[in-house]
């Protein structure tokens, strides 16, 4: 009986050990981590001759478990591995693995380098290449960068200077020492606070710091941010990273006017102390766990608001995020006036924005400058343009559009408008041959606003290519003689006005023995 009981106890003990071993090696990924973070994490792994094959494999197993929960890829977490030896080697860069299966396989197949502990050269590679934002295959611009140094602490070299340079460039340095390294050196290179970023642990007990180190990395690369976009006079849209994806929960949003004296930066967000919405009137709404935006409505124009976002889940705690923003001032019509379809006697005036819910009518006044008769027209609240008729040609008008608002307010906006000049066409053109190569050119034109005439002749077929001549004649000229014309030369006369040419007339010079007057009359 004793033997049988002993046998049962042995089996139970073996099963218990097996279960404990599985739980220690598998250590399931904590819920809610997958979508928490974005940034680049480079592991600097000592694989020189001072590190045994067993220690090297234990460090890789530690990294495998440490990284298992993270979601990898663009806009998530990117991981690189740089090994330290006589000639340091980048085993894989940030762009190499976007899936856990690929990353885990790469860690499993990583071999030690051996040789000297050339950490200084490895840090030079990290600074100038791997962790440099915007470099080819380097770190992403504007995202957190983390260097995690795993060392046995044996003769790391003069690393304080290179580590300081990395930290000055914004890289967070975390250190894990599996030996009896120089505490003063390691504590100097690690980014404060040391209780979260510096670990001394036996190689066989590395699993006890897995969660703490993972949380320390998450705190650096956590993407808990909230931004505001599409801000108008009475609406705004909040946008955040969906940290609750895959979890049970919801987002609670509270927003209200910022109390007098409050401060904030529009369009930015973060964690920590925020303007409270509990002491004043606020509105509350909730969004499901898979959402990442919410539109706030019913806001007042030109008013500063504070909004807080609290991810609520019974599976994991999250920080409350806050943001302040100011709505745009109310735009009262008319805010813009444009001119189109301008002619000698009419012009179309348009304005905006159309606000039929706020405006009762539009009143348009117009008069010629500097003095002239004042005219006016009233249009409905839904109209945004009107055609002004019976205007004087080539005249500058002052046009004023006034919106009569339902609140009793009136807003006016003025603009200068110029009508086009009247440019009458040439009334008559006549050529009379004089000899074998000359013609007398005569025409009739209007004297109102006339600035002169433009005469052009050009050789036609059978003449020398490029034969052409143009010249100006004063407004009192009604005739001229052209000589040395080529056969069948085409003669054109156009009236010139202040702003443009009027339509001209053309005739072809024909030379023959019984020359007769010929031409064109309108």
C-alpha positions in Angstrom: 0.0 0.0 0.0 2.9 2.3 0.9 4.6 1.5 -2.4 1.5 2.2 -4.4 0.9 5.5 -2.6 4.5 6.4 -3.1 4.1 5.6 -6.8 1.0 7.8 -7.1 2.8 10.7 -5.3 5.7 10.4 -7.7 3.4 10.6 -10.7 1.6 13.6 -9.3 4.9 15.3 -8.5 6.1 14.7 -12.1 2.9 16.1 -13.5 3.1 19.2 -11.3 6.7 19.8 -12.3 5.7 19.5 -16.0 2.8 21.9 -15.6 5.1 24.4 -13.8 7.7 24.1 -16.4 5.2 24.7 -19.2 3.8 27.7 -17.5 7.3 29.1 -17.0 8.3 28.6 -20.6 5.1 29.6 -22.3 4.1 32.6 -20.1 1.1 33.7 -22.2 1.1 37.2 -23.6 -0.6 39.7 -21.4 -3.9 40.9 -22.8 -4.1 44.4 -24.3 -0.4 44.8 -25.2 -0.8 44.0 -28.9 -2.1 47.5 -29.8 -0.5 49.5 -27.1 2.7 50.6 -28.6 4.7 51.9 -31.5 8.5 52.5 -31.8 11.8 50.9 -32.5 13.5 48.6 -30.0 17.1 47.5 -30.7 18.6 44.7 -28.6 22.4 44.9 -28.1 23.3 41.3 -27.2 26.8 40.3 -25.9 27.8 37.2 -27.7 31.6 37.5 -27.3 33.9 34.8 -26.0 33.1 35.6 -22.4 29.5 34.4 -22.9 29.0 30.7 -23.0 26.8 28.9 -25.5 24.4 28.1 -22.6 24.2 31.8 -21.5 23.7 32.9 -25.1 20.8 30.5 -25.6 19.3 31.6 -22.3 19.4 35.3 -23.3 17.8 34.5 -26.7 15.0 32.5 -24.9 14.5 35.5 -22.6 14.2 37.8 -25.6 11.7 35.4 -27.2 9.4 35.5 -24.2 9.9 39.2 -23.7 8.8 40.1 -27.2 6.1 37.5 -27.7 3.1 39.8 -26.8 4.0 42.7 -29.1 2.3 43.4 -32.4 5.1 44.0 -35.0 5.3 46.1 -38.2 4.7 49.6 -39.5 2.9 51.8 -36.9 3.5 49.1 -34.3 6.7 47.8 -32.7 9.8 47.1 -34.8 12.6 45.0 -33.4 16.3 44.8 -34.3 19.1 42.6 -32.9 22.8 43.7 -32.9 25.3 41.2 -31.6 28.6 42.1 -29.9 31.8 40.3 -30.9 35.2 41.2 -32.4 33.3 42.4 -35.4 29.7 43.3 -34.3 27.0 42.2 -36.6 23.4 43.3 -37.2 21.5 40.0 -37.1 18.3 41.7 -38.4 17.1 45.2 -38.7 13.8 47.0 -37.9 12.3 46.2 -41.3 13.1 42.4 -41.2 10.2 40.9 -39.2 6.6 42.0 -39.2 5.2 38.8 -37.7 5.9 37.0 -34.5 6.6 33.7 -36.3 9.3 35.4 -38.3 10.8 37.1 -35.3 10.7 34.0 -33.1 12.4 31.9 -35.9 15.1 34.5 -36.3 15.9 34.5 -32.5 16.0 30.7 -32.5 18.5 30.5 -35.3 20.8 33.3 -34.0 24.4 32.0 -33.4 27.0 33.6 -31.1 29.9 35.6 -32.6 32.6 34.9 -30.1 35.8 36.9 -30.0 36.4 40.2 -28.1 33.7 42.3 -26.5 33.8 45.1 -28.9 30.8 47.0 -27.5 32.1 50.4 -28.5 32.1 49.5 -32.2 28.6 48.0 -31.9 27.4 51.3 -30.3 28.9 53.2 -33.2 27.0 51.1 -35.7 23.8 51.6 -33.6 24.2 55.4 -33.5 25.3 56.0 -37.1 23.1 53.5 -38.8 20.5 51.4 -37.0 19.0 54.0 -34.6 19.4 57.0 -36.9 15.9 58.4 -37.8 15.3 58.5 -41.5 18.4 56.5 -42.5 18.0 53.6 -44.9 16.5 50.7 -42.9 17.0 52.9 -39.8 14.7 54.2 -37.1 11.4 55.9 -37.9 11.2 59.6 -37.6 9.2 61.0 -34.7 8.8 57.6 -32.9 10.4 56.4 -29.6 13.7 54.6 -29.8 14.9 52.1 -27.2 18.3 50.3 -26.8 18.2 47.3 -24.5 21.8 46.1 -23.7 22.1 42.5 -22.5 25.6 41.9 -21.1 27.5 39.6 -18.8 29.3 42.7 -17.5 32.8 41.5 -18.4 35.1 44.3 -19.8 32.5 46.1 -21.9 35.0 48.8 -22.8 34.6 52.6 -22.7 30.9 52.7 -23.3 29.9 55.7 -21.2 30.7 58.2 -24.0 28.9 56.4 -26.8 25.9 55.7 -24.6 25.6 59.4 -23.6 25.6 60.4 -27.3 22.7 58.0 -27.9 20.8 59.3 -24.9 21.4 62.9 -26.0 19.7 62.0 -29.3 16.6 60.8 -27.5 17.4 57.1 -27.3 16.2 55.4 -24.0 18.9 52.9 -22.7 17.9 49.9 -20.6 20.5 47.5 -19.2 20.3 43.8 -18.2 23.5 42.4 -16.6 23.8 38.7 -16.0 27.1 38.9 -14.3 28.9 40.9 -11.7 29.4 44.0 -13.9 30.7 47.4 -12.8 27.6 48.9 -11.2 29.0 52.5 -11.5 29.4 52.1 -15.3 26.1 50.4 -15.9 24.2 52.8 -13.7 25.7 55.7 -15.6 24.7 54.4 -19.0 21.1 53.4 -18.2 18.4 56.1 -18.6 16.8 57.1 -15.3 14.9 55.9 -13.3 17.4 53.1 -12.6 14.9 51.0 -10.7 13.0 50.5 -13.9 15.8 50.5 -16.5 18.8 48.7 -14.8 18.6 45.0 -13.9 21.1 42.6 -12.3 19.9 39.0 -12.6 21.4 35.5 -12.7 21.3 33.8 -16.1 19.0 31.1 -14.9 16.5 33.5 -13.3 16.0 35.9 -16.2 12.3 35.0 -16.4 11.7 36.8 -13.1 12.4 40.2 -14.7 10.5 39.5 -18.0 7.3 41.3 -17.0 9.1 44.3 -15.4 11.4 44.8 -18.3 8.5 44.5 -20.8 6.5 47.1 -18.8 9.5 49.4 -18.8 9.7 49.2 -22.6 5.9 49.7 -22.9 6.0 52.8 -20.8 8.6 54.3 -23.3 6.9 53.3 -26.5 3.3 53.4 -25.4 1.2 55.1 -28.1 -1.4 56.6 -25.7 -2.0 59.8 -27.5 -5.1 61.7 -28.5 -5.4 64.4 -31.2 -8.1 66.7 -32.5 -8.9 67.2 -36.2 -11.6 68.7 -38.3 -12.3 71.5 -35.8 -15.1 73.8 -37.0 -17.2 76.5 -35.3 -19.4 73.9 -33.5 -17.8 70.4 -34.1 -14.5 68.6 -33.6 -13.3 65.1 -34.0 -11.2 63.3 -31.4 -8.8 60.6 -32.7 -6.8 58.1 -30.6 -5.0 54.8 -30.9 -7.4 51.9 -30.3 -5.7 50.5 -27.2 -8.8 48.4 -26.2 -8.8 46.4 -29.5 -9.2 42.7 -28.5 -10.4 43.6 -25.0 -13.7 43.9 -23.3 -14.5 47.5 -22.5 -15.3 50.9 -23.9 -14.0 54.5 -24.1 -15.6 57.1 -21.9 -15.3 60.7 -23.3 -16.1 63.8 -21.3 -15.8 67.3 -22.8 -16.7 70.8 -21.6 -15.6 74.4 -21.8 -12.2 75.0 -20.3 -12.6 76.9 -17.0 -11.4 80.5 -17.0 -7.6 80.7 -16.5 -7.1 77.1 -17.9 -4.4 76.4 -20.3 -3.9 73.9 -23.0 -2.4 73.2 -26.4 -4.9 72.7 -29.2 -4.5 69.5 -31.1 -2.2 67.7 -28.8 -2.7 65.1 -26.1 -1.0 62.9 -23.5 -1.2 61.5 -20.1 -0.8 63.0 -16.7 -2.5 66.0 -15.1 -5.2 67.4 -17.3 -7.8 70.2 -17.1 -10.6 68.7 -15.1 -14.1 68.5 -16.4 -15.6 67.4 -13.1 -15.9 70.9 -11.7 -18.0 72.4 -14.4 -20.7 71.4 -16.8 -19.6 68.7 -19.3 -21.0 66.2 -21.7 -20.4 62.5 -21.7 -20.4 59.9 -24.4 -19.1 56.4 -24.9 -17.5 54.6 -27.8 -17.0 50.8 -28.3 -13.6 49.2 -27.8 -12.8 48.9 -31.5 -13.3 52.6 -32.2 -10.6 55.2 -32.6 -12.6 58.4 -33.3 -15.5 60.4 -31.9 -17.1 63.6 -33.2 -18.1 66.2 -30.6 -21.1 68.3 -31.6 -23.0 71.2 -30.2 -19.9 73.2 -29.5 -19.8 77.0 -29.3 -17.8 79.1 -31.7 -14.4 80.6 -30.7 -14.5 78.6 -27.4 -11.7 76.6 -25.7 -12.7 73.1 -24.7 -11.0 70.3 -22.8 -11.8 66.6 -23.5 -10.7 63.5 -21.6 -10.6 60.0 -22.9 -10.6 57.1 -20.5 -10.2 53.5 -21.8 -12.4 51.4 -19.4 -11.6 47.6 -19.2 -11.8 45.1 -16.4 -8.8 43.3 -17.9 -6.2 46.1 -17.8 -5.8 49.6 -16.5 -5.1 52.5 -18.9 -4.2 56.1 -18.3 -6.7 58.9 -19.0 -5.8 61.0 -22.0 -6.7 64.7 -22.3 -6.6 67.4 -25.0 -7.6 71.0 -25.2 -8.7 72.8 -28.4 -10.4 76.0 -29.5 -13.3 76.0 -32.0 -13.1 78.3 -34.9 -14.8 81.8 -34.7 -18.2 82.0 -36.2 -18.0 83.2 -39.9 -20.8 85.7 -40.6 -21.9 86.1 -44.2 -20.7 87.8 -46.3 -17.1 86.6 -45.7 -16.1 86.6 -49.4 -17.2 88.4 -52.5 -16.3 87.4 -56.1 -17.0 88.9 -59.5 -17.8 87.1 -62.7 -19.5 87.6 -66.1 -18.3 91.2 -66.3 -19.5 93.1 -69.4 -19.9 96.7 -70.5 -23.3 97.1 -68.9 -23.6 94.2 -66.3 -21.6 92.2 -63.8 -22.4 89.3 -61.6 -21.6 89.6 -57.8 -21.4 86.4 -55.7 -20.8 86.1 -51.9 -20.6 83.5 -49.2 -21.0 81.6 -47.1 -24.7 81.0 -47.5 -26.4 80.9 -44.1 -30.2 80.6 -44.6 -30.7 79.6 -41.0 -29.1 82.8 -39.7 -29.7 85.4 -42.5 -33.1 86.9 -43.4 -32.0 88.8 -46.6 -29.1 90.3 -48.5 -29.0 94.0 -49.4 -26.8 95.0 -52.3 -25.8 98.7 -53.0 -23.8 99.9 -56.0 -22.8 103.2 -57.3 -20.1 104.5 -59.8 -16.9 106.1 -58.4 -16.0 108.7 -57.4 -19.6 110.0 -57.3 -22.8 108.7 -58.9 -26.3 107.6 -58.4 -26.7 105.0 -55.6 -28.7 101.9 -56.7 -29.8 99.0 -54.5 -31.4 95.6 -54.7 -32.6 93.1 -52.1 -32.4 89.3 -52.6 -33.5 86.3 -50.5 -31.6 84.5 -47.8 -30.9 81.5 -49.9 -29.3 83.5 -52.8 -25.6 83.9 -53.0 -25.3 86.0 -56.2 -27.1 88.6 -58.3 -26.6 90.2 -61.7 -26.3 94.0 -61.7 -27.6 95.5 -64.9 -27.8 98.9 -66.7 -24.3 99.8 -65.7 -22.1 102.4 -67.4 -19.3 101.0 -69.6 -15.6 101.3 -68.5 -16.6 102.5 -65.1 -15.5 101.6 -61.6 -18.3 100.8 -59.2 -18.3 100.3 -55.4 -20.5 97.3 -54.5 -21.5 96.6 -50.9 -23.2 93.4 -49.8 -25.0 93.5 -46.4 -26.3 90.5 -44.7 -29.3 91.1 -42.4 -29.0 88.4 -39.7 -31.9 87.0 -37.7 -30.2 88.1 -34.5 -30.5 91.7 -35.6 -26.9 92.0 -36.5 -25.8 93.3 -39.9 -22.5 92.5 -41.6 -21.4 94.4 -44.7 -18.5 93.8 -47.2 -17.5 96.0 -50.1 -15.6 95.4 -53.3 -14.7 97.5 -56.3 -16.0 96.3 -59.7 -15.0 97.5 -63.2 -17.2 97.2 -66.2 -15.7 96.5 -69.5 -15.0 99.3 -72.1 -17.1 99.4 -75.2 -14.9 98.8 -78.2 -16.9 99.4 -81.5 -15.7 97.6 -84.6 -14.3 99.3 -87.6 -17.3 100.6 -89.7 -15.8 100.6 -93.1 -12.6 99.7 -95.0 -11.8 100.6 -98.7 -8.7 100.1 -100.8 -8.0 102.0 -104.0 -5.1 100.9 -106.3 -2.7 103.6 -107.2 -0.2 102.3 -109.7 1.2 98.8 -109.9 2.2 98.3 -106.2 0.5 100.9 -104.1 -3.0 101.3 -102.6 -4.8 104.1 -100.9 -6.4 102.8 -97.6 -9.5 104.6 -96.3 -11.8 103.7 -93.3 -14.4 105.0 -91.0 -14.2 104.6 -87.2 -15.9 105.8 -84.0 -14.3 108.7 -82.2 -15.6 107.8 -78.7 -12.7 106.5 -76.7 -10.6 105.8 -79.7 -6.9 105.8 -79.1 -5.7 105.1 -82.7 -5.6 102.4 -85.4 -3.4 99.4 -86.0 -2.7 98.7 -89.6 -1.1 95.5 -90.8 -0.4 94.1 -94.3 0.9 90.7 -95.2 1.9 89.1 -98.5 -0.2 86.2 -99.7 0.5 83.4 -102.1 3.2 83.8 -104.8 4.8 86.5 -102.6 8.0 86.4 -100.7 7.5 84.4 -97.4 7.5 86.5 -94.3 6.6 89.8 -96.0 4.7 91.6 -93.3 4.5 95.1 -91.8 2.6 96.7 -88.9 2.4 100.3 -87.7 0.3 102.6 -85.5 -1.8 105.5 -86.8 -3.2 108.3 -84.6 -7.0 108.5 -83.9 -7.6 111.4 -86.3 -6.2 109.3 -89.2 -8.8 108.0 -91.6 -6.6 107.1 -94.6 -3.0 106.2 -95.6 -1.1 105.1 -98.7 0.8 101.8 -98.8 3.5 101.4 -101.4 5.7 98.6 -102.6 3.1 96.0 -101.8 3.5 92.5 -103.1 0.7 91.1 -105.4 -2.5 90.2 -103.5 -1.3 91.7 -100.2 -3.8 91.5 -97.4 -4.4 94.7 -95.6 -6.1 94.9 -92.1 -7.1 97.9 -90.0 -8.2 97.6 -86.3 -9.4 100.4 -83.9 -7.5 100.7 -80.7 -9.2 101.6 -77.4 -7.9 102.1 -73.8 -8.2 98.5 -72.7 -8.4 96.5 -75.9 -8.6 96.4 -79.7 -11.9 96.5 -81.5 -12.8 94.1 -84.3 -11.0 95.2 -87.5 -11.6 94.7 -91.2 -9.4 93.2 -93.9 -9.2 93.6 -97.7 -6.9 92.1 -100.4 -5.0 94.5 -102.7 -5.5 93.6 -106.3 -3.4 95.3 -109.0 -4.6 95.4 -112.6 -4.5 97.8 -115.5 -8.1 99.1 -115.1 -7.8 99.6 -111.4 -11.1 100.3 -109.7 -12.0 101.1 -106.1 -12.9 98.1 -104.1 -13.4 97.3 -100.5 -15.7 96.3 -97.7 -18.6 98.2 -96.2 -20.5 97.2 -93.1 
